[in-house]
Amino acid sequence: MKLSNKLTIVIPCKNEGRGILDTLEALNCFTGKIIVADCSTDNTRELIKAFDPTIEIIDGGLPAIGRNLGAKASKTKFILFIDADMIVNFDVIESAIFAMEQNKLDLLTCKITVPELRYKVLYWLFNIIQLGLSRFTPLAIGGFMMFRRSTFNKLGGFCEQDTLAEDFHLSIKVKPRKFKILNKTVLTNSRRFRNKGVTYMVKLAILSWVNRNNPDFYKDDRGYWKK
């Protein structure tokens, strides 16, 4: 079976403008289905259509809703959820699918970094913490989450009442032995830290971990979506 027949890529999107085109450009070697779950109020949708009319665009919402809608539109064995500001090279996708099949995994993620040195150390620390916890608690974020579709459906997908850390909230439900961190790195940008501040983002990450067994915690966005 061709790689393109094994995987669907789902990208939630809102007002990403030309930024999402960089994400799609990095995926240009991938010939399978790419679904953008869009809820933009600007011209993002038109930009995507002009860039590549073969990309499937569906109506989205908050990330949990958009990802679930994209998953429902997929039929492949695996689903890769990425954010609209990720740069994911094709060799990472190939390695991820190989690891999923060889190790019979339900969920796989990889290391994430940013170009800016001032924020790079934060992602370096996160990658170390993520690896240290992986034997006991799977920890993955929406920048790169490759799921076995049958397991994703069995878990009920992302909780659509979650307005915060819905990716982490779902990943902790996966059995540790069915989870792996790929020794590959993908690139994102630092806009979350620039927009919300380092202190806010670090505090949010700590609170998400502390409240991992409290479903109500994820229903309050704690100002994350405010400008």
N, C-alpha and C positions, 0 to 999 in steps of 0.2 A: 504494500500500500504506500502510495506517495505521501510525503510529509504533508503536503497541502490538504490531503484528505483526512489527516489525523487531527488537525488543529484549526480552531477558530480563534481569532484575536478579537477581544471586546474592549472598547475604549469609551468610557463615559466622558462627556464633553459639555462644557458650558462656556461660551464666549472666549474660546481659545484663540480666535483670530488666526494669524499666520503661524502661531506657535505650533499648532497641531500638525501643520504641514511638514515641519522638521521631523516629527515623530513618524509620520507616514512615509516620508522620504527614506528614513532609515530602514523601513520595512519593505523597500521596493523589490527585494529579492524573494520575498514571501509571496507565493502564488495562490495561497488559500484564501478563505473568506476573512475579511476584516469588517467588523461591525462597529460603527460609531453610534453610541446612544446619546443623542444630542438634545439639549434643552436651551440652546443659545437664543439670545434676543438680539444678537448682532448678525453680521454676515458670514459667520463661521461656516454654516452649512453650504452656502454658495461657494465659498473658497474650496471646501473639500470636494464638492462636485466638479468644480473646474479642474482641480488637481488630478483627480482620478474618478471618473464616473462609475467605475466598477465597485467602488467601496459602498457597502450597504449602510445607509443612514436611517436610523429609526428614532422615534421620539423617546427621550430619556427623562431624567429627573435628577434628584440627588444621587450620589454615586451608588448607593446600595440598590436603588430602583433601576438606574441605568444598566448596571452590571447584570442584574437579574433578567431584565428584558433582553439584553444581548445574549445571555445564556439560553433563554427560551427559544431564541431564533437560531441557535446552533444545533448541529446534528453530529458533530465530530466527537471522537473519543476523548479529546482533551480540549480545554478552553484556557486561553491565556488572557488574564486580565492585566492591562497596563493602564497607566494614567496618560493623559493627553500631552504631558510634557516630558515623556521618557524617550531616550535614544537607545533602542534595542537592536543590536546587530543580528544578522541572520545566523551566525555561528552560535550565538547564545541560544537561539530558538532550537537549532538542531541538537545541540548538546543537552538541552532541557528535555526534549522529547525522548532522546536516547536514554537519559537517566530515569525518566518516568517509567519507561517500558522495562529496562533492565532490572530496576529495583522494585518494580510493582508499586510505585508510589501513588498516593492520593493527592498530594500537594507538594509543589516545589517552588522555591524562590531563589534569589541570587543576591549577590552583594550590590549595593547601590552607592554611587558617589556623585559629587558635583564638581564643576570646573574650578570654582572659587576656593582658594586655599583657606580662607578664613572660616568657611563652613565645612570643608572637607574633613576636618578632625572630628566633627560631630557625627558624620556618617561612618567614619572609621570606628568610632566608639560603639555606634549602634550595631555595626556588623559584628564586632567582637561579642557584644552582649547577646545578640541574636544567635550566634553560633554556640555560646556557652549554655544558653537555655534550651537549645534545640533537642537535646536528649530527653528533656522533661516536658517542655511545652513548645509546640510549634508557634512561631511568631513570624508572620508575613504581613507585608503591607501592599496596598493596591498598586504600587508602582510596578510590581512584577509578581503575579500569582498564577502559576499554572496548575489547574485542577483537572483531575480525572472527572469527566462530566457525570458519571454515574454516582460518584461520591458526593459531588457538589449538589446533585439533586436529592440524594438521600439525606444530606444535612439541612436541606430546605433552602439553600442559597443564602444570600446576605439578608440579614434582618432589615426589612424596609422601614422599621420604626427607628432604626439607628441613624442618627444624623452626625455621628462622630465615631471614628475608629471602627467602622463596620468591617473593615478588612481584617484587622487584628481579632475582633470579636468572633469572626468565623474561623480564622486559622487555628485558634486554640481548641476548637472542637475536633480537630484531626488527630488521629493517633500518632504519637511521636515516631514510632517505627515506620510510619507511612509518609514521613515528611523528610525533606532533604533541602539543604542549602547548596546550590550549585556554586562551584568555585569559578564563577565568571562574574563580571561586573557590568552593570548598565548605568547609564548616565541620566541624571535629572538636573533640573535647575534649582536654585536656592530661593525661589520666590516666596515659599512659605515662611522661611526664616526672615526674609527681608520684610514681608508684609506684617507678620505677627510678632516678630521678635524672637530671639533665641530663648529667653527666659520662659516666655509663654509656651513655646513648642516643647521644650524639655519638660516643663511642668505637666503639660498635657500628656506626654508619653508616660511619665511616671504614674500619673493618676489613672491612665488607661490600664496599666499593669496592675496597680494596687486594687482596682475595681474589676478585675477580669472575671470575677464570679458574681458580679452585680449587673444584671442586664439593664436595669433602669439607668445606669450611668451613661450608656451610649445614646440614650434618647435625647439628651440635652447637649447641644453643640458647644455650649460654653463660650459663645462668641466667635467660634471658628469661621463661620460664614459671613460675619459682619465685615464691612469694609474698614 
